[in-house]
Amino acid sequence: MLREEVLVVLSLSLLASAVYAIISLTSAPVKGATVYVVPQVGLPTQLADLVFGLAPVWLVLFLVRRNGEGVRAIGMAWDRPGRDIGRGVALFAVIGLAGIGVYLGAVALGVNRFVVPVPPLGHWWTVPVLVLNAVQAGLVEEVIVAGYLITRLRQLGLSAAAAIGLSALLRGTYHLSQGWGGFAGNLAMGLFLGLVFTRTRRTWPLVIAHALLDTGAGVGYLLFRTHLPGVA
């Protein structure tokens, strides 16, 4: 039942994203290509995507509450907000610097697509939706691929190293739509964040760091897009 639960949750979320990312990588060029992380659609569709995109997180939280584990089991107890926020900011600072270098280098080498991490430009809601998308991505990815998946894999008898490795591999795979740079960078980030989670058993710092990373990437694109390598 636990294996089936994991497969259902992942099939409704990040495993499906991984499969589509592999299809994208193998069916379209990488060098000189552009990938839009946020759908280029109007505000009503943006808001609907934001709300329903959080359904897998809701499912995970429901499942752990229903079986008596509670959200603490996957590191989602909001009982130390100050410490979690501080750790999240620190993780953002560490990962952000490395991530910028990996991305720019991969685009320059032609092994990564040019990533557009923002909603349609020129609207009053561009930045608010950018921030909301960053929060959604942080919740979906870190709750499911870190807090939930690593916990369930450990319960299924895998070692901590194996659980972290599989979690990181999944994280890297669903970023293959960006190219090999996106895969490598997110694989490394997944290993690091997986280790942080297993040491601290806290998911909120990962969510906060991820939301800050995506927000920073979007704001950086808005400010410097004419100076970035690749195809705008």
Stockholm file with secondary structure:
# STOCKHOLM 1.0

chainA/1-232         MLREEVLVVLSLSLLASAVYAIISLTSAPVKGATVYVVPQVGLPTQLADLVFGLAPVWLVLFLVRRNGEGVRAIGMAWDRPGRDIGRGVALFAVIGLAGIGVYLGAVALGVNRFVVPVPPLGHWWTVPVLVLNAVQAGLVEEVIVAGYLITRLRQLGLSAAAAIGLSALLRGTYHLSQGWGGFAGNLAMGLFLGLVFTRTRRTWPLVIAHALLDTGAGVGYLLFRTHLPGVA
#=GR chainA/1-232 SS CHHHHHHHHHHTTHHHHHHHHHHHHHHSCCTTCEEESSCCCCHHHHHHHHHHHTHHHHHHHHHHHHTTCCGGGGTCCCSCHHHHHHHHHHHHHHHHHHHHHHHHHHHHHTSBCEEECSSCSSSTTHHHHHHHHHHHHHHHHIIIIIIIHHHHHHHTTCCHHHHHHHHHHHHHHTTGGGBHHHHHHHHHHHHHHHHHHHHHCCSHHHHHHHHHHHHHHHHHHHHHGGGSSSCC
#=GC SS_cons         CHHHHHHHHHHTTHHHHHHHHHHHHHHSCCTTCEEESSCCCCHHHHHHHHHHHTHHHHHHHHHHHHTTCCGGGGTCCCSCHHHHHHHHHHHHHHHHHHHHHHHHHHHHHTSBCEEECSSCSSSTTHHHHHHHHHHHHHHHHIIIIIIIHHHHHHHTTCCHHHHHHHHHHHHHHTTGGGBHHHHHHHHHHHHHHHHHHHHHCCSHHHHHHHHHHHHHHHHHHHHHGGGSSSCC
//
